[in-house]
């Protein structure tokens, strides 16, 4: 995503939260939208797909404290809804947002946008730009769908990514092979111009001739059109740690787009989607399981066999008089923890009531009811 998107899009409105929303509120709002609009749940629904991508983009920015701060500063400086003119529109010469800030001291994904106004009160000093120095690569977003078992145990997946990188033909200069860009004579390579504001202050703004780059390309590279950027598609092996949750966003440092001029690579952010299991659930590092038992087993007690996730069956002792809904713990049969230990398996007993009874069974129950002399279990409902 570009700084232009930050200016034009209200990510708080997209997620339906206020500007003062906490990180937990933002995460909760994104999960709700992702759950309702995920492509796996809405096949062939372009509207849901667009909504999902839009919410993912908003969560990428607002879910990262540093990006959120930079986003708020950007919209504060330019105001929400600010738009750049496209060629043919009224309002003057069209400028690309990325080009506009490319020479402003590195403002962008790796710099602070406030650098753009570093020369606001410089009283005429000329600040040389550093746009040709090292520049951090862009971050990349990816998604991965995992089975319940893979999420619990951890796994390695193949992930195909597409990112922006320096054009391989011109090596990022934007100039045709055999030629080089020249220093902009207007701004002398700074990418910025100064002008008087009311006769008191000097305002710095991007150079109108080089669009803030500090360089002018006379013979553009035919492959990138002079932008110096190209697309790179690669497949990498990504390790997903054990115990990830559905909707969790994992950061893989240095796995994003390559940097420019020796700059560090960006990061790769992978949003994980976990397929529910037909038997097991999750509660942190513990697994959950509902086990049906008969009335006789719950009343008299029994030793029963229960399954474990990816392991052998284990025996569980049901104490006599176990009520419906009681939860028992089987230690060490849960999900893997970061420290190498495992959580527990939480087993909830569900007393199964038969759909049909034979005449002999009915007679036996009726005899039991007459001899048990049980108190009415609903007495407390009426305050008696």
Secondary structure by P-SEA (a helix, b strand, c coil): ccaaaaacccccccccccccccaaaaaaaaaaaaaacccccccccaaaaaaaaaaaaaaaaaacaaaaaaaaaaaaaccccbbbbcccccccbbbbcccccccccccccccccccccccccccbbbbbbccccbbbbbbbbbbbbbccccccccbbbbbbbbbbcccccccccccccccccccccccccccbbbbbccccbbbbccccccccccccccccccccccccbbbbbbbbbbbbcccccccbbbbbcccccccccbbbbbbbbbbbbbbbbccccccccbbbbbbbbcccccccbbbbccccccccbbbbbbccccccbbbbbbccccccccccbbbbbbbbbbbbbbccccaaaaaaaaaaaaaacccccccccccc
